Amino acid sequence: MGIKITPSRTRGGFVSRNSKLNKIALHDNVQPMIENSSPKKKVKPDLPGGFRDYGPADARLKQWILDTARRTFESFGFEPLETSAVQKTDVLTGGETDSQKIIFNVRGSQEKESDTSLRFDLTVPLARFVATNPEIPKPFKRYEIGRVWRGERQQAGRYREFTQADADIVGAASPAADAEIIAVIYATLRALGIEKFIIKISDRKELSALPTLAGFPAEQLWAALRIIDKQDKIGKSGIADELQKEFGKEPTEKIMAFLAAPPETTGTLAEIAAMLNAMGIEERYWRIDRTLVRGLSYYTGPVFETILTARRGPPDCRT
């Protein structure tokens, strides 16, 4: 389980290898040198789509955000880890075609094919590191802050190179570890001066019981979860309509009743809620929300998502 601070498509967080360009940058008049370096072709000094530079002011703000996250992670006892930006492609994808679609392959100038790629998140490199270093004491509490790359279609608010700040606990499958991660999320956002947010909490294990509870075939669970995950876009009535088209009236009524029910007095979600209350984290900052599903199949237990409920200008990070 872990936290990621990263940009979102709808809700707002965060390689030079050309030696000639590095040399050019040492001169005062950069653009004319680039344009006149070849009489046959002018080079326009643009970035590829989905990439961006940070000027001094933005770079200072970004550094303050990441330094604040780093201090918060370490205050909870997390240790730093740095993994390579380049990983083996088969390790990154694990054979999943969805992952292969977003990968940037890395190929040397003398290579016809490539078996290496840029990492698209920090979780897979963490899993590889732990697998190849079994002597690491567990639980292993680590954080990593670094750039990742995704070859996705460029669109507003979504970049193909961005920074992630992750904190994870490996080897502690317990509600206490999940509650600690939620506490880290809460503490990080408050340290950044953000007050208007809500942490949604769900449990994929509970959702996996839906076929038995609602009376539909187990192989249709993913179809049900994909519909449930649309609630933020189409609302409760919208997902009820889609569920009824897919499963019929009676299963839909049972599914909707399950989603609206308060958490049980026992079970994982109830334990997490009790621990958050014991840590003094006010309930206005978190809630149990069974409609939180997420699309990736590797989620097997509690899942969290943080939503900013109000926007504000950036803090003054000059001091």
N, C-alpha and C positions, 0 to 999 in steps of 0.2 A: 504494500500500500504506500501511497506517496502523494506529494503535492507537486503540481507543475504551475509555474507562473509563465504564461505564454499568450501570444495574441489570439483573439477569437474572431471568427468571421462576423459575428453579430454583436458581440459584447466585448467591450474593451477590457497584456503584458508584454513581451518583447520577443576572399582569401586573396591576399595579393600574391601572385606567383609569377608575375611578368617582370623580369629583372630590367628590361629596357624601360618599362614604364616607371619603375622605381628610380632609374637614373634620370629620366626626363623630369621627374617631379622635383629634382634638385635645382632646376633652372627656373628663372623668374617668369619667362614667357612660355607657358606650357602649351597653350592651344596652337599657336603658330608652328611650333616644333612638331606637334602631332600631325597637323594638317599638311605640313610641307616635307614630312619625312620620306614621302614617295611622290615623285612627280606624276605618277600614273593614277593614283587614287588618294583622295582625301579621307581621312579617318575622323568620324564624328565622335567626340569623347563622351558618349552616353553610356549609362548603365543598362544592362539587360532588364527587361520587364520583371517586376517582382522583387527587385533588389533596391537598396537605398544606402545613402551615406548619412552620417550623423555629423552635423557641424558642431562647433565647440559648445554652444548652449545646450543642444539636444544630447550631445555626448556626456556633458556634465550631469544632466538630469538622469540619463540612463545609468550612469555610474553610481549616482546617489541611490537610485532604486535598488540596484543589484547589491550595493554595499549594505543597505538596510536589510535586505533579504538574507545576506550572508551572516550578518551579526545575529539576526533572529534565529536562523537555523542553528548556529553554534551555541546560542543560549539554551537550546533544548538538547544539547549534547550530540549534535550531528557532526560527523567528520567530513572534511573535503575529499573529493575524488575527482581526478581528471582522466577521462578516457579519450582515445584517439578519435579524431574527426573522421578518419577513414577506417572503414570496417569491411570485412568480407561480405559480399552481396548475399550469399546463401545464409549467413548468420543473421543479417538484418531482416531478410524476408521470411525465413523459416518456411519457405515454400508457398507463402500466401500471395496470390496474384494481386490483391488490393495493395499490398505494400510495394510490390514491384512497379506499380503504376506511378508512384510518387518519388522514386529514387533517382538521384543524380549519380550516374556511373563515373568512375575515375579511370582514365586510360592514359598511359604514358605515350609519348610521341612515337615510340618504336613498337608499340603494342597494337595488334589488330583487334584483339578482344580484351574485355576487362572482367575480372572477378572481384573487383573492389568498388565500393560506393561510399558517398558521404552519408553520415548518419542522419536519419530523419527525426530522431528523438534521442533522449538520453536514457530511456528505460532499457532498450535492447542492449546497448553497450554495458549497462550495469549488470544485466543478467549474465552476459558473457563473462564479465570480470569475476563475478561471484562463482560462476561455474568453473572457471580456470584457477580460482584461488580458494579451494575448499577449506583451507586452514583458517580462514578469517573467522574470528569468534562471532557467534550469533547470540542475540540479534545484532545485525550490522546496520547502524544508523548512519547513512551517508547523505551528503548533498553534493550537487554538481551544478555549476552555472556555465553554460557554453552555447555556442551557436549550433544550429541545426539547419538542414536544407531539405526542402520538399519541392519536387517538380510538379506542382499542381498548377491548374489554370489560374492565371493572374486575375484577381478581382479586388474590389474595394475593401480595404482593411485586412487583406490577407497577403502576406509576403512569402516569397520562396526561400528567403534566408531570414532567420530571426533568432532571438536568444531565449532559451528556456532556463528556468531556475527550479530545480527538482530537489525534493527531500523525500527520502524513502527509508522504510524500515524493512529489512530482509530477515526472514527467519523468525517472525513473531506473528503467527496467525491468530490474533486475539482481538477482541473488542477494545482492549486497553490501547493497543498500538494504533488502531483506527481512530480512537478518540484523541490520541496524542497528535496525529497528523492533522486532524481538524483543528486542534488547538494551535498548531503551527500556522495553519492558514489564517486563522483569526488574528494571531499575534502579529504576523507579517503585515496584513492589511492595516491593522490599527497603527503599527509603527510607521507605515507610509502615509498616515494621516487620512486614511479612508474610513469613513464611518457608516456609509449607506451601502450595505451589502447583505446578502443572505446566502448561507451555505446549505444547499440541498443535499440530503442524505438518503440513500436507498440501499437495498441489499439484493443482489442478483439471485442469491439462494432462495429468498422468499418468492421472487418472480418466477423461478423455475418450477414452483409448485402450481402455477396457474392452470396447466392442462388438467390436472386432477381436480382442482378446486372448481373450475368452470365447466368441465366436461367436454373438452375438445382434444383431438389427437396431439400427442407430445411433439410430433414432427412439425406441427403448426405453431410452436411456441415463438419462433423467430418472427413469423408473420405478425403475431400479436404484439410482440415487443416493438417492432418497427412502427406499428400504428400508435402504440402508447407513447413512444418517444416524440410524436408530433404534437403533443398537447400545447407546448409553447407557441406553436404556429397556428393550429386550427382550433384550440380550445377543447374543453371537455365534451361539448356537444358534437364537435367535429370528430373526435376519436370514437365517440359512441356510435356515430353514424357509420364510420368505416368498419368498426368491429362488428356491427350488426350485418353489414353486407358480407363480411368474411365468415362470421361464425353463427349468425342467427340471434334471435332475441334473448333466449334464456342464458346462453353463455355470456353474452354482452352484459346483461344485468348483473351477473355474478362477478365479472371482471371489474365493472365500474364500482360495485360495492366494496370489493377488495381494495381498490385504489383509494377510496375515500375513507376507509376504516382507520381509526387511530392506531398507533403502534401497540402491540401486545405488551403486557406487563412483564413478560419474559422473552428471551430471544436476543439476537445480536443487536438489533436496532434499539431495543429497550435498554440494554446494557450501555450502549454508546450514549444514549440520551442521559442516563443517570450519571455517567462519568463527566459529561460536559457540564451538567448542572453542578456537580461536586467541584469542578474546577472554576466555577463562578462565571462561565460564559453565558451571557444572557440569551434567552430563547429568541429574542428579536433578531439575533444574528444567525440562527440556524433553524431548520425544520426538517422533519421526516417527510419525504416526498417520493412515493412509490412510482410516480410517473417518470422518474429519472432512470433512464435505461442505458443510454449511450450505445453506439453501434459496434464497438470492437468486441470480438468474441472472447478475448483473454480476461475480461473482467469476470470474476467468479464469486466475489463476496461483496462487501460494502463498497459503494461508489459515492463520490462527492462531486458537486459542481458549485462553483461560487458565481453569483450574479451580482453585478453592481446595480443597485436600485436607484442611484442618482449619480450624475456626472458633476465633476468640479474641475476647476483649473489646476494645473500642476503646482506643487508646492515650490516655494522659493528655496532652491538647494544651493544657493551661493555661499551660505554661511556654514 
